[in-house]
Amino acid sequence: MATVVERKLVLTPYQVVVRPLVSEKGVHQATRHNRYAFEVHPQATKDEIKAAVEELFNVKVIAVATQTRKGKARRSRFKMGYTKTWKRAIVKLSPEHKLEFF
């Protein structure tokens, strides 16, 4: 039986949104579909991400989709290591709002 654990970590909007992700695919989604990608804190929920983006950029968010990206195995000389696991959020804005840094 699964137990419910209440999370005690409280994040500020500046801690939730780590950085915007600017790539070819991200710019295409921004121009065509009004969707913007961000790297976010791994423990942030969709509601926290929505509130943080609305507060930081003064826009109206319609939907939030999240992805947890697993770390890749990397080799440095003779030792194996891993890149960090990180979380991506794709945020869809209402049609009247746009972000200008993309």
ABEGO torsion letter per residue (X at the ends): XBBBBBBABBBBAAAABABBBBBAAAAAAAAAAGBBBBBBBAABBAAAAAAAAAAAAGBBBABBBBBBBBBBBBBBEABBBBBBBBBBBBBBBBAABBBAAX
